[in-house]
């Protein structure tokens, strides 16, 4: 009896020592999230993406991994609708799988894809997949500022149905408005040929919806 157990233990140790015996493909998911500069009374569509990275550590691993990604309804859902929130004020938005904003990415709907390695290749492969955040029903922000939400992403991958989690941050700047409070002054530069470098500076002031990024370009 003791001999049988010794042989069984030896066989198990040899199996674990085989290349790739304990290896597995591992995947992660991430996204830069959603940022919308919203103008009251309009519809909007913003394209963004999520990134899936999968690592094959051994040639004993499969050379292909399939995955499905699902999104939940965020922190402030109203039935099947997503809402971003600022204080007690909300703005409805939804997440879609197409630019036409007609296929919502929620409930049981999945975005499916796969990653493949060639031959004996190992390492990490990354793939980006587009999705869209849309405001399909015109609205008016009752409070000016940044409306936020957080949507959970769940990725199921591989034959073992492993799970990786991610988060989609949502920021809607509403109403998206910037006003030039103090315009930039004129710059007058007088430069003499072969003379010293001449420089001047000026300043300007703007008022924007709270938190909204902006870019200034001289005309």
C-alpha positions, 0 to 999 in steps of 0.5 A, a space after each residue: 500500500 505504501 509503495 502505491 502511494 509513493 508511486 502516485 506521489 512521484 507521478 503527481 510531482 512529475 506531472 507538475 514538473 512538466 513545462 506548462 503543467 501549471 501554466 494558464 492564459 491570464 487576461 485583464 480588461 481596462 478602458 479610458 471611460 467616457 467623457 461627454 461635453 453635453 450641449 443642452 437640448 441635443 443628442 450626442 454620440 461619443 466613441 471610446 474603447 476597452 482594451 483586453 490584454 491576454 498573456 500566454 506564458 507557456 507553449 502548453 497553453 492553448 494558442 487561442 482564447 475567446 472572451 465575452 464582455 458585459 456591462 452593467 447599468 452603473 451606480 444610478 440606473 432607472 430601470 434599464 436606463 443609465 444615469 449620471 449624477 450630480 448631487 440629486 440631479 441626473 442625466 440619462 445616457 446609455 452605452 451601445 455597441 454601434 455608432 448608430 446608438 441602436 444596440 444597447 450594451 447592457 443586460 445579457 448583451 455581450 461583446 465577444 472576440 478572441 486573441 490568438 498566438 502564432 505557433 509557439 509564440 508566448 507573451 502578451 497580446 492586446 486588442 482594443 474594441 470600440 463602444 459608444 456612449 450616447 445621449 439619445 433623448 435631448 435633455 436640459 441639465 438642471 444643475 451645471 457641472 460634472 455628472 458622473 457614473 461608474 459602470 462595471 465590466 465583467 469579462 469571461 474568458 477561456 475554457 475555464 470561464 475565468 473572470 476579469 473585472 473592469 470599471 468604466 468611468 463616466 463624466 458628462 460636463 453639462 451644459 458644456 459651455 465656456 465663456 471668455 471673461 477676459 480676452 487676451 491682450 494684443 502682443 506687439 513685438 519689435 525685433 531688430 535684425 540680428 538683435 536680441 530675442 524679443 518676447 512678450 506675454 499676456 493672459 486671459 480668463 475663461 469660465 467653464 462648466 465645472 470640471 470641463 477640460 478646454 483647449 485655447 487656440 489663437 486665431 
